[in-house]
Amino acid sequence: MDVNDKLLMHLKSKKTPCPSEDFTVFYFCLFQKGGQKVSWTARFLLLIGWTFALISLFVAVAQKITWLEYLYYFSYIKLAVTLIKYVPQVYMNYKRQSTEGWSIGNVLLDFTGGVFSILQMIIQSYNNDEWKLVFGDPTKFGLGLFSVVFDIVFMTQHYCLYRQSAQYEDISEQQDD
């Protein structure tokens, strides 16, 4: 049974999907990896995130923080993950001196979403004459800002720096040498 058969079987099942299926770790285990492994750095960062969430849960159960604050902590984890997820792609593009192999369309959509998210906060602040609303939700502002900044880097790499890049060897061919 290959990956597509597993996915089809999963999609056709009448079971209610559990929320944990949305985690990247689940999909990493489901699909073929082709010899790829989760790096120790990623495992360490995942351990830090889950440890932080678990400790925060105990603090919330002990009523030292509110449940709303506990949920806000997850938004900070999301912000950290978003910041971390862009760096490897920027580095890989730089290392290969190419953006070949990934879709610039997704970057343009992400850029649009980030700009509109920040614009929404600015318009709401203007309408309410309450400018601290722009920074009142640091996660939303941070996600929008990080998306816009990294998308500008990706667009610069794709359209300016590596536009006419030389062909590169596949990673698998490089390892065989």
C-alpha positions as CSV (number, residue, x, y, z in Angstrom):
1,M,0.0,0.0,0.0
2,D,1.6,3.3,-1.1
3,V,1.1,6.7,0.3
4,N,-1.7,7.7,-2.0
5,D,-3.7,4.5,-1.0
6,K,-3.2,5.4,2.6
7,L,-4.4,8.9,2.1
8,L,-7.4,7.8,0.1
9,M,-8.3,5.2,2.7
10,H,-8.0,7.9,5.4
11,L,-10.2,10.4,3.5
12,K,-12.9,7.8,2.8
13,S,-13.1,6.6,6.4
14,K,-16.3,7.6,8.2
15,K,-14.4,8.3,11.4
16,T,-14.4,11.8,12.8
17,P,-10.9,13.1,12.5
18,C,-9.1,13.8,15.7
19,P,-7.5,17.2,16.2
20,S,-4.0,15.6,16.5
21,E,-4.1,14.7,12.9
22,D,-3.4,18.4,12.0
23,F,0.1,18.2,13.5
24,T,3.0,18.0,11.1
25,V,4.4,15.1,13.1
26,F,1.4,13.0,12.2
27,Y,1.8,13.7,8.5
28,F,5.6,13.0,8.7
29,C,4.8,9.6,10.0
30,L,2.1,8.9,7.5
31,F,3.9,9.7,4.2
32,Q,7.0,8.2,2.7
33,K,10.2,9.9,3.9
34,G,12.7,8.8,1.2
35,G,15.4,8.4,3.8
36,Q,14.8,11.8,5.4
37,K,14.7,12.1,9.2
38,V,13.6,14.8,11.7
39,S,16.8,16.7,12.7
40,W,17.9,16.8,16.3
41,T,17.5,20.5,16.2
42,A,13.8,20.1,15.3
43,R,13.3,17.4,17.9
44,F,14.9,19.7,20.5
45,L,12.7,22.7,19.6
46,L,9.6,20.4,19.6
47,L,10.6,19.2,23.1
48,I,10.9,22.8,24.3
49,G,7.5,23.7,22.8
50,W,5.7,20.8,24.4
51,T,7.5,21.2,27.7
52,F,6.5,24.8,27.8
53,A,2.9,23.9,27.0
54,L,2.8,21.1,29.6
55,I,4.3,23.3,32.4
56,S,1.8,26.1,31.4
57,L,-1.0,23.6,31.7
58,F,0.1,22.7,35.3
59,V,0.3,26.4,36.1
60,A,-3.2,27.0,34.7
61,V,-4.6,24.0,36.7
62,A,-3.0,25.4,39.8
63,Q,-4.9,28.7,39.0
64,K,-1.7,30.8,38.9
65,I,-2.7,31.9,35.4
66,T,-6.1,32.1,33.7
67,W,-7.1,29.6,31.0
68,L,-7.2,32.5,28.5
69,E,-3.5,33.3,29.3
70,Y,-2.8,29.6,28.8
71,L,-4.3,29.7,25.4
72,Y,-2.3,32.9,24.6
73,Y,0.8,30.9,25.4
74,F,-0.1,28.6,22.5
75,S,-0.3,31.6,20.2
76,Y,3.3,32.5,21.2
77,I,4.4,29.0,20.4
78,K,2.7,29.4,17.0
79,L,4.6,32.7,16.5
80,A,7.9,31.0,17.3
81,V,7.2,28.1,15.0
82,T,6.2,30.5,12.2
83,L,9.5,32.4,12.6
84,I,11.5,29.2,12.7
85,K,9.8,27.6,9.6
86,Y,10.9,30.2,7.2
87,V,14.7,30.2,8.0
88,P,15.5,26.8,6.5
89,Q,13.9,27.7,3.1
90,V,15.8,31.0,3.0
91,Y,19.0,29.2,3.8
92,M,18.4,26.4,1.2
93,N,17.6,29.0,-1.5
94,Y,20.9,30.8,-0.6
95,K,22.9,27.6,-0.5
96,R,21.7,26.4,-3.9
97,Q,21.5,29.9,-5.4
98,S,18.2,28.9,-6.8
99,T,14.4,29.0,-6.0
100,E,13.7,26.2,-8.4
101,G,11.4,23.5,-7.0
102,W,8.9,25.5,-4.9
103,S,5.9,27.6,-5.8
104,I,6.2,31.4,-5.7
105,G,2.4,31.5,-5.9
106,N,2.1,30.4,-2.3
107,V,4.5,33.1,-1.2
108,L,2.5,35.7,-3.0
109,L,-0.7,34.5,-1.3
110,D,1.0,34.5,2.1
111,F,2.3,38.0,1.4
112,T,-1.2,39.2,0.6
113,G,-2.6,37.6,3.7
114,G,0.1,39.2,5.9
115,V,-0.5,42.7,4.4
116,F,-4.2,42.5,4.8
117,S,-3.9,41.2,8.4
118,I,-1.7,44.2,9.3
119,L,-3.9,46.6,7.3
120,Q,-7.0,45.3,9.2
121,M,-5.4,46.1,12.6
122,I,-4.5,49.6,11.3
123,I,-8.0,50.3,10.0
124,Q,-9.6,49.0,13.2
125,S,-7.3,51.3,15.3
126,Y,-8.1,54.2,13.1
127,N,-11.8,53.6,13.3
128,N,-11.8,53.2,17.1
129,D,-9.2,56.0,17.6
130,E,-7.3,53.5,19.7
131,W,-3.8,53.0,18.2
132,K,-2.7,50.5,20.8
133,L,-5.0,48.0,19.1
134,V,-2.2,47.6,16.4
135,F,0.0,46.0,19.1
136,G,-2.8,44.8,21.3
137,D,-2.6,41.3,19.7
138,P,1.2,40.7,19.5
139,T,0.7,37.3,17.9
140,K,-1.5,38.6,15.0
141,F,0.8,41.5,14.4
142,G,3.9,39.3,14.7
143,L,2.5,36.7,12.3
144,G,1.6,39.3,9.8
145,L,5.0,41.1,10.1
146,F,7.1,37.9,9.9
147,S,5.1,36.7,6.9
148,V,5.5,40.0,5.0
149,V,9.3,40.2,5.8
150,F,10.1,36.7,4.9
151,D,7.9,36.8,1.8
152,I,9.8,39.9,0.7
153,V,13.0,37.9,1.1
154,F,11.6,35.0,-0.9
155,M,10.3,37.3,-3.7
156,T,13.7,39.0,-3.8
157,Q,15.4,35.7,-4.0
158,H,13.0,34.4,-6.7
159,Y,12.7,37.5,-8.9
160,C,16.0,39.3,-8.4
161,L,18.9,37.3,-6.9
162,Y,18.4,33.8,-8.4
163,R,16.3,34.6,-11.5
164,Q,18.6,33.1,-14.0
165,S,20.3,30.6,-11.7
166,A,22.4,27.7,-13.0
167,Q,21.1,24.2,-12.9
168,Y,21.8,22.3,-9.7
169,E,22.3,18.7,-8.9
170,D,19.7,16.8,-6.9
171,I,20.6,16.3,-3.3
172,S,20.5,12.5,-3.8
173,E,23.0,12.7,-6.6
174,Q,25.4,14.8,-4.5
175,Q,25.3,12.2,-1.7
176,D,26.3,9.4,-4.1
177,D,29.6,11.1,-5.1
